[in-house]
Amino acid sequence: MKHSIARVISTVFQPLLMPTYGVMLLFVYTYFGVMYSHRFWLIVAPVFLFSFLIPAILIGLLYRMGLVSDLSIKVRRQRFIPYVITLVSYGLMAILYYRMQMPTWFLMMIAAPIAIVIIATMITLAWKISAHMFGIGGLIGGAMSVSYFVENTNPYYMFMALFVLAGLIGSSRLILKHHSLSQVNAGFLLGFTITFVFVWMGAK
């Protein structure tokens, strides 16, 4: 039973979907909900396309070609090509939002996953790090930085819910034995730190 729940959590909160969740969350706790309400899909659709749909389709093709043994990419040495695919797709997404003249802090929030994937790719050459955890870590780091440095608010109930979610995701990766505790913690710290700092720099 717990393995089934862990698989559901890992699927629903997979790293490729985290940028989409993060951008959608902006419409809940920032001025996006008022200023960009009429452009909701124009802002959300590109992040879904470039951070999830395109990488997911291409990684699926890698699986069909036998270049990765499973869609969750548990084998460390098989993660390099999917990370490069994700990196290129994220880069195109960042260029698109730049041309849309989005706020600097938003652009930095979009750029943060690019830096995270570059670092994760280098780490993967020697060690396995949790992509799920740098996904949720990045979402929480971005939400905190936007709240403190852009909105000047402290939505602590939202933060509590996000940290509980992070705990559930981390636990699911441990239950499924896809990662060790150190890999889970390292992934979270990587995602949180990079995104928090990037958004803070963009808000200055």
HUKA-V158873 format. One line per field, one symbol per residue. ss: DSSP state (a for helix, b for strand, c for the rest). A space follows every 10 residues. Layout:
ss->???
This chain:
ss->caaaaaaaaa aaccaaaaaa aaaaaaaaac caaaacaaaa aaaaaaaaaa aaaaaaaaaa aaaacccccc cccccaaaaa aaaaaaaaaa aaaaaaaaac cccaaaaaaa aaaaaaaaaa aaaacccccc aaaaaaaaaa aaaaaaaaaa accccaaaaa aaaaaaaaaa aaaaaccccc aaaaaaaaaa aaaaaaaaaa aaac
